Amino acid sequence: MNKFVALAAVATVALFSTPAAFAAESSESVRAATEAAAPALKVSAGKMLYSNGQRLAAIYRVTAEGNPQIILNGKLVTIQASTLSDVNGKITTSVTKQEAGRQ
């Protein structure tokens, strides 16, 4: 009976310690694959920024962090780079014009 208790304890420890190792390895490999598959978007001043398929505004300048800044309704608005994507060769943000105007 003592053999089974010791074997069960070893199996339990092995079972609960393994997922953490796989989770760390998986997240690192997913991050590397994502960075390789999604190259950084080339954002520069003068390029048009689109939202929902419509022109939003020309990019006025780009911050050191890579966030484009636009002038919208007379205000300088910063759009987060994490909201940007390339849609048919156009720099597109997931932020709507109304959301950008509230910033």
VMD Tcl script that draws the C-alpha trace (Angstrom):
set ca {
  {0.00 0.00 0.00}
  {2.87 2.39 0.80}
  {4.28 1.83 -2.70}
  {1.07 3.14 -4.23}
  {0.99 6.22 -1.99}
  {4.57 7.15 -2.93}
  {3.85 6.53 -6.63}
  {0.68 8.65 -6.46}
  {2.59 11.49 -4.78}
  {5.28 11.46 -7.48}
  {2.67 11.36 -10.25}
  {0.76 14.28 -8.70}
  {3.90 16.43 -8.42}
  {4.88 15.62 -12.02}
  {1.39 16.32 -13.28}
  {1.05 19.74 -11.63}
  {4.59 20.98 -12.35}
  {4.58 20.15 -16.08}
  {1.88 22.60 -17.34}
  {3.79 25.61 -16.01}
  {6.86 24.63 -17.99}
  {4.79 24.08 -21.13}
  {2.91 27.35 -20.64}
  {6.13 29.36 -20.44}
  {7.55 27.61 -23.48}
  {4.31 28.01 -25.42}
  {3.93 31.73 -24.72}
  {7.53 32.38 -25.79}
  {7.12 30.45 -29.02}
  {3.77 32.13 -29.76}
  {5.29 35.58 -29.15}
  {8.22 34.81 -31.46}
  {5.93 33.46 -34.17}
  {3.63 36.48 -33.91}
  {6.49 38.94 -34.18}
  {7.89 37.09 -37.18}
  {4.52 36.86 -38.93}
  {3.45 40.47 -38.28}
  {6.24 42.80 -39.32}
  {6.14 46.33 -37.95}
  {4.01 48.75 -39.91}
  {5.91 51.58 -41.58}
  {4.18 54.67 -40.27}
  {5.49 58.05 -41.37}
  {4.33 61.63 -41.50}
  {2.27 62.53 -44.54}
  {0.69 59.12 -45.03}
  {-3.09 58.89 -44.84}
  {-4.65 57.11 -41.83}
  {-7.88 55.21 -42.43}
  {-10.67 54.07 -40.12}
  {-13.56 51.83 -41.17}
  {-12.47 52.13 -44.82}
  {-12.76 55.95 -44.74}
  {-9.95 58.51 -44.63}
  {-9.48 59.75 -41.09}
  {-6.61 62.25 -41.45}
  {-3.06 62.59 -42.70}
  {-0.42 61.57 -40.17}
  {1.10 64.80 -38.85}
  {4.03 63.17 -37.04}
  {5.06 59.95 -35.32}
  {6.11 59.81 -31.66}
  {9.26 58.06 -30.45}
  {7.05 55.11 -29.40}
  {5.72 54.78 -32.96}
  {2.28 56.26 -32.27}
  {0.98 58.38 -35.16}
  {-0.38 61.82 -34.36}
  {-3.08 63.43 -36.48}
  {-4.85 66.77 -36.42}
  {-8.57 66.16 -36.07}
  {-11.04 69.02 -35.62}
  {-8.16 71.37 -34.80}
  {-6.75 69.13 -32.05}
  {-3.59 67.03 -32.04}
  {-4.68 63.44 -31.41}
  {-2.37 60.49 -30.70}
  {-3.47 57.11 -32.04}
  {-2.00 54.06 -30.31}
  {0.25 52.01 -32.59}
  {-1.34 48.82 -31.22}
  {-4.59 49.77 -33.03}
  {-2.91 49.94 -36.45}
  {-2.98 47.37 -39.22}
  {-2.35 47.19 -42.94}
  {-5.59 46.78 -44.89}
  {-5.05 46.55 -48.64}
  {-1.86 48.59 -48.36}
  {-3.51 51.32 -46.27}
  {-2.59 52.18 -42.68}
  {-5.84 51.53 -40.82}
  {-6.77 52.02 -37.17}
  {-9.50 50.26 -35.24}
  {-10.27 53.59 -33.52}
  {-13.33 55.33 -34.98}
  {-13.42 59.03 -35.83}
  {-15.73 59.68 -32.87}
  {-13.40 57.83 -30.47}
  {-10.39 59.73 -31.81}
  {-12.25 63.03 -31.43}
  {-12.89 62.33 -27.72}
  {-9.20 62.00 -26.91}
}
mol new
graphics top color blue
foreach p $ca { graphics top sphere $p radius 0.5 }
foreach p [lrange $ca 0 end-1] q [lrange $ca 1 end] { graphics top cylinder $p $q radius 0.2 }
display resetview
